[in-house]
Amino acid sequence: MALEGRMSGNLITVDIAEVRVSDDPGAVLVTYALGSCIAVMLHDPLRRAGGMIHFMLPLSSTSPEKAKEKPGMFADTGIPLLFGEMSRLGCEKKDLVVKVAGGGALYDDKGMFNIGQRNYTVLRKLFWKNEIIIAAEDVGGARSRTAKLHVGTGRVSIKSQGEEMEL
């Protein structure tokens, strides 16, 4: 599975339902329009490698055929894929710095679907079961986010409503 992504200079775009990794210290992984979707960003400071997933839904059991085609669409299939791809680059779980963004509720659905919250809950359960600690996060709320991971430094920036912050 080719996971290097589309590059514009050193910018690697991570589209919805995609997983991308890079060991190019000059690369920047970026994903746009995080609403209820969640971006998980991994950085290995020892190997100067990084990875990102932009997943849409919590559980692949809602569409097993879609999960086979696009495992990055779901938390339960995409997150293990992301960690596996980082391992393929020589990274070890113990060295990874994990950051998370998204999981919002942009549309008032009266709490009927709560996809952002459900995405975050499944992510937390996966991390808890696998003893993964989140170093920083920007989740929830009612705003869209753009997330960038600078592979060489591990710096993560979140841009929302014209404001940018470090995570």
C-alpha positions, -999 to +999 in steps of 0.1 A: +000+000+000+016+033-011+013+057+018+036+085+009+008+107-004+005+136-028+034+160-024+036+196-032+072+205-024+076+189+010+039+192+018+021+158+020-017+161+020-036+135+040-071+133+026-102+119+044-098+082+051-061+082+044-030+072+062+004+088+053+039+084+068+072+100+060+108+098+072+117+130+052+126+155+080+117+184+056+082+170+050+050+185+065+019+163+067-013+183+065-050+175+066-079+199+061-115+203+072-115+182+104-150+184+117-163+152+133-133+134+117-102+130+138-065+133+129-041+112+148-005+124+144+025+104+154+061+117+156+093+097+164+119+122+175+147+097+174+141+086+137+127+120+127+096+103+112+060+112+113+026+098+103-010+109+102-045+095+097-077+114+090-105+090+099-142+095+096-160+069+116-154+049+147-160+013+138-155-007+107-182-032+116-207-006+101-192-014+066-167-042+065-164-041+027-156-004+029-130-011+056-112-035+034-111-010+006-103+021+028-091+010+062-082+046+070-119+055+070-124+039+105-106+043+138-105+006+146-088-003+113-069+029+104-052+036+137-035+001+138-025+007+101-009+040+110+011+024+138+021-004+115+034+019+089+054+038+114+069+005+126+078-002+089+099+030+090+117+016+120+098+034+147+090+019+181+057+025+199+076+036+231+093+064+212+062+079+195+047+112+205+009+111+199-012+142+192-049+143+183-072+169+167-109+171+155-139+152+168-161+182+167-198+187+162-201+212+134-238+207+127-266+208+152-281+173+150-295+176+185-269+151+196-285+123+176-254+110+159-225+125+180-200+111+154-172+133+167-177+122+203-180+085+192-149+088+171-130+102+201-144+075+225-133+047+203-099+063+198-094+066+236-105+030+241-080+018+215-052+038+231-061+027+266-060-010+255-027-005+239-011+017+266-008+047+243-006+081+259-019+113+241+007+141+246-016+168+234-050+172+218-075+197+205-109+180+202-146+187+204-163+221+199-181+233+169-153+243+146-134+229+116-096+225+119-065+221+097-037+201+113+000+201+102+027+179+115+063+189+108+081+156+104+116+168+113+107+186+145+074+170+156+058+204+157+020+203+153+000+233+145-038+236+144-055+263+124-092+271+131-113+301+123-083+321+112-063+314+143-033+291+146-020+274+177+007+249+186-004+216+200 
